[in-house]
Each structure stands twice: as structure tokens, then as C-alpha cells.
Amino acid sequence: QGQLVESGGGLVQPGGSLRLSCTASGNIFNIYARGWYRQAPGKQRELVARIISGGITNYADSVKGRFTIAKDNAKNTVYLQMNSLKPEDTAVYYCNHQSLEGYAYWGQGTQVTVSS
């Protein structure tokens, strides 16, 4: 049990912005790290951004300076603010939570398409 639900994906023009949200519900406890991954057509899933409990963040080189990850513990929500979007950012974006016990929770994914 336990669920991650993403929202906020859609179609945006190059240079535009989107904010993705991921809300956890149910039996998800002892989360150590929260992150966003993406998978483009024909490519492997890659880590985009991650935030750990202490607030430390890291980003893929391809998005650094454009994307920002943040969390709101009271809302059980993690966000990914995406600015200056490029066509190569087009992918399905997945929310991930890692527990202290070593379990990984995944959302269903939300499509982000950057195109003119």
C-alpha cells in the first residue's frame, strides 16, 4: 500500500516553464530521499533531481540551473520547477521516494512535451 501521484505535466513551448507535483498518500513512511526521474522515448530512465531529508539537493548536469526540486513535508508533496524548457526535456517524468528500509516507491508518471 501507499501511493505517489504526479501532476502538472503537459505541452509547453521551448523556453517555457512547468511545475510538477508529487503527493504521497497511504502507507509511505521513513522516506529518506525524494526524486524525479525521466524517460524519453528510446532512452533509459535517468535521475533528474533529488532531495534528501536534510534538504540537500542534486541535479543532472543537463538540467542544472534550469530545474529546482523542493518539498513540503506538511503537504507530503515534492515539486519540480522546470524553467527554460528544451525539446530534449520531453519525457515521462516519474516521482520516486526511497525509504530507510531500502524500498523504492514510484508514481505512474506524467508526460512533459516541449515542442513548438
C-alpha atoms as a printed R data frame, in Angstrom:
    type eleno elety resid chain resno      x      y       z
1   ATOM     1    CA   GLN     A     1  0.000  0.000   0.000
2   ATOM     2    CA   GLY     A     2  0.941  3.600  -0.407
3   ATOM     3    CA   GLN     A     3  0.847  5.725  -3.490
4   ATOM     4    CA   LEU     A     4  2.659  8.537  -5.259
5   ATOM     5    CA   VAL     A     5  0.623 10.665  -7.644
6   ATOM     6    CA   GLU     A     6  2.218 13.112 -10.068
7   ATOM     7    CA   SER     A     7  0.546 16.049 -11.718
8   ATOM     8    CA   GLY     A     8  1.462 19.134 -13.704
9   ATOM     9    CA   GLY     A     9  2.743 17.667 -16.926
10  ATOM    10    CA   GLY     A    10  1.639 18.882 -20.303
11  ATOM    11    CA   LEU     A    11  2.645 20.566 -23.524
12  ATOM    12    CA   VAL     A    12  4.826 23.656 -23.390
13  ATOM    13    CA   GLN     A    13  6.814 25.659 -25.918
14  ATOM    14    CA   PRO     A    14 10.605 25.814 -25.793
15  ATOM    15    CA   GLY     A    15 11.687 28.342 -23.204
16  ATOM    16    CA   GLY     A    16  8.545 27.841 -21.188
17  ATOM    17    CA   SER     A    17  8.020 26.536 -17.682
18  ATOM    18    CA   LEU     A    18  6.120 23.806 -15.891
19  ATOM    19    CA   ARG     A    19  5.853 22.753 -12.283
20  ATOM    20    CA   LEU     A    20  5.374 19.096 -11.461
21  ATOM    21    CA   SER     A    21  3.905 17.940  -8.169
22  ATOM    22    CA   CYS     A    22  4.083 14.572  -6.457
23  ATOM    23    CA   THR     A    23  1.898 13.816  -3.463
24  ATOM    24    CA   ALA     A    24  2.351 10.773  -1.249
25  ATOM    25    CA   SER     A    25 -0.544  9.045   0.468
26  ATOM    26    CA   GLY     A    26 -1.207  5.825   2.319
27  ATOM    27    CA   ASN     A    27  1.464  3.688   3.916
28  ATOM    28    CA   ILE     A    28  4.614  5.524   2.913
29  ATOM    29    CA   PHE     A    29  6.891  6.111   5.881
30  ATOM    30    CA   ASN     A    30 10.512  6.736   6.764
31  ATOM    31    CA   ILE     A    31 11.342  8.423   3.493
32  ATOM    32    CA   TYR     A    32 14.998  9.290   3.143
33  ATOM    33    CA   ALA     A    33 15.130 10.683  -0.374
34  ATOM    34    CA   ARG     A    34 12.656 12.048  -2.880
35  ATOM    35    CA   GLY     A    35 13.420 12.481  -6.519
36  ATOM    36    CA   TRP     A    36 12.310 12.940 -10.062
37  ATOM    37    CA   TYR     A    37 13.348 10.675 -12.895
38  ATOM    38    CA   ARG     A    38 12.514 10.879 -16.558
39  ATOM    39    CA   GLN     A    39 12.438  8.541 -19.503
40  ATOM    40    CA   ALA     A    40 12.444  9.788 -23.059
41  ATOM    41    CA   PRO     A    41 11.364  7.602 -25.982
42  ATOM    42    CA   GLY     A    42 14.042  5.047 -26.755
43  ATOM    43    CA   LYS     A    43 16.215  6.101 -23.826
44  ATOM    44    CA   GLN     A    44 16.918  4.805 -20.345
45  ATOM    45    CA   ARG     A    45 15.360  6.299 -17.270
46  ATOM    46    CA   GLU     A    46 17.609  8.898 -15.703
47  ATOM    47    CA   LEU     A    47 17.745 10.803 -12.460
48  ATOM    48    CA   VAL     A    48 16.745 14.425 -12.942
49  ATOM    49    CA   ALA     A    49 16.758 15.800  -9.408
50  ATOM    50    CA   ARG     A    50 16.827 14.500  -5.864
51  ATOM    51    CA   ILE     A    51 16.340 15.941  -2.411
52  ATOM    52    CA   ILE     A    52 17.206 14.183   0.840
53  ATOM    53    CA   SER     A    53 15.670 14.700   4.254
54  ATOM    54    CA   GLY     A    54 18.218 17.281   5.316
55  ATOM    55    CA   GLY     A    55 17.414 19.410   2.294
56  ATOM    56    CA   ILE     A    56 20.475 18.628   0.216
57  ATOM    57    CA   THR     A    57 19.734 18.519  -3.489
58  ATOM    58    CA   ASN     A    58 21.442 17.286  -6.591
59  ATOM    59    CA   TYR     A    59 20.647 17.541 -10.277
60  ATOM    60    CA   ALA     A    60 21.547 16.029 -13.575
61  ATOM    61    CA   ASP     A    61 24.047 18.171 -15.441
62  ATOM    62    CA   SER     A    62 21.565 18.621 -18.259
63  ATOM    63    CA   VAL     A    63 19.035 20.396 -16.024
64  ATOM    64    CA   LYS     A    64 21.232 22.162 -13.503
65  ATOM    65    CA   GLY     A    65 20.418 25.852 -13.365
66  ATOM    66    CA   ARG     A    66 17.042 25.333 -15.026
67  ATOM    67    CA   PHE     A    67 15.209 22.913 -12.725
68  ATOM    68    CA   THR     A    68 14.608 23.178  -8.993
69  ATOM    69    CA   ILE     A    69 13.375 20.454  -6.650
70  ATOM    70    CA   ALA     A    70 11.620 21.306  -3.405
71  ATOM    71    CA   LYS     A    71  9.457 19.557  -0.846
72  ATOM    72    CA   ASP     A    72  6.674 20.490   1.521
73  ATOM    73    CA   ASN     A    73  6.593 17.980   4.352
74  ATOM    74    CA   ALA     A    74  3.272 19.239   5.702
75  ATOM    75    CA   LYS     A    75  1.648 18.510   2.344
76  ATOM    76    CA   ASN     A    76  3.585 15.290   1.698
77  ATOM    77    CA   THR     A    77  4.473 16.802  -1.639
78  ATOM    78    CA   VAL     A    78  7.606 17.214  -3.699
79  ATOM    79    CA   TYR     A    79  7.828 19.643  -6.600
80  ATOM    80    CA   LEU     A    80  9.930 20.019  -9.685
81  ATOM    81    CA   GLN     A    81 10.021 23.527 -11.106
82  ATOM    82    CA   MET     A    82 11.189 23.361 -14.708
83  ATOM    83    CA   ASN     A    83 12.243 26.567 -16.434
84  ATOM    84    CA   SER     A    84 13.808 27.317 -19.806
85  ATOM    85    CA   LEU     A    85 12.492 24.044 -21.128
86  ATOM    86    CA   LYS     A    86 14.094 22.490 -24.178
87  ATOM    87    CA   PRO     A    87 12.762 19.907 -26.631
88  ATOM    88    CA   GLU     A    88 15.242 17.405 -25.206
89  ATOM    89    CA   ASP     A    89 13.423 17.662 -21.865
90  ATOM    90    CA   THR     A    90 10.499 15.833 -23.440
91  ATOM    91    CA   ALA     A    91  9.923 12.659 -21.440
92  ATOM    92    CA   VAL     A    92  7.689 10.897 -18.978
93  ATOM    93    CA   TYR     A    93  8.615 12.187 -15.545
94  ATOM    94    CA   TYR     A    94  8.369  9.823 -12.578
95  ATOM    95    CA   CYS     A    95  8.320 10.633  -8.896
96  ATOM    96    CA   ASN     A    96 10.393  8.403  -6.630
97  ATOM    97    CA   HIS     A    97 10.629  8.024  -2.855
98  ATOM    98    CA   GLN     A    98 13.299  5.939  -1.135
99  ATOM    99    CA   SER     A    99 12.642  4.611   2.358
100 ATOM   100    CA   LEU     A   100 15.152  3.977   5.107
101 ATOM   101    CA   GLU     A   101 14.364  0.271   4.748
102 ATOM   102    CA   GLY     A   102 15.535  0.378   1.151
103 ATOM   103    CA   TYR     A   103 12.177  0.340  -0.612
104 ATOM   104    CA   ALA     A   104 11.511  2.434  -3.675
105 ATOM   105    CA   TYR     A   105  8.097  3.908  -4.365
106 ATOM   106    CA   TRP     A   106  7.200  5.110  -7.840
107 ATOM   107    CA   GLY     A   107  4.462  7.249  -9.290
108 ATOM   108    CA   GLN     A   108  2.660  6.457 -12.510
109 ATOM   109    CA   GLY     A   109  4.462  9.150 -14.468
110 ATOM   110    CA   THR     A   110  3.379 12.372 -16.092
111 ATOM   111    CA   GLN     A   111  4.118 13.356 -19.676
112 ATOM   112    CA   VAL     A   112  6.085 16.517 -20.397
113 ATOM   113    CA   THR     A   113  6.296 17.562 -24.032
114 ATOM   114    CA   VAL     A   114  8.366 20.556 -25.120
115 ATOM   115    CA   SER     A   115  7.582 21.479 -28.682
116 ATOM   116    CA   SER     A   116  6.752 24.433 -30.878
